[in-house]
Amino acid sequence: METKYDWSVVSENTNYIFTDQDGDVFESDFEPENTGIGWRGTGCSSWWFSTCEPFKGNWEDSLEERIK
């Protein structure tokens, strides 16, 4: 299955990867919320910068959940 990001380079604690409107890539343990103008954390989520390549396309379509 083709994915948007290279999951082999992320932390095992990462459950989601997403690219913001500026092209920065983040990893998160909880699913972020798309507010229409950016991403917002939900609950007790943690975000950190990712070494993954940015998503090529609209940032609003960039969210990807780790395959279980």
Phi, psi and omega in degrees: 000133180279138179242166180281335186227163177270097184290348180286347183254007183253162178298149177291346176278350181283127176249339181220146172232141180206156179247135179271179184294343177268358180091005176279141182253136182232154171245151181212153176273336178238156181292124176282162179257134175275117182268357184094338177238002180165185179260146178228138177291151178239136178063224182261050183280154174238140176238150173210154179296146180250155174267002179292154173291144179298151175296136179265096182152194180294129182303331182292343178259009190275344184296131177223134177265143177301136176288131183268000000 
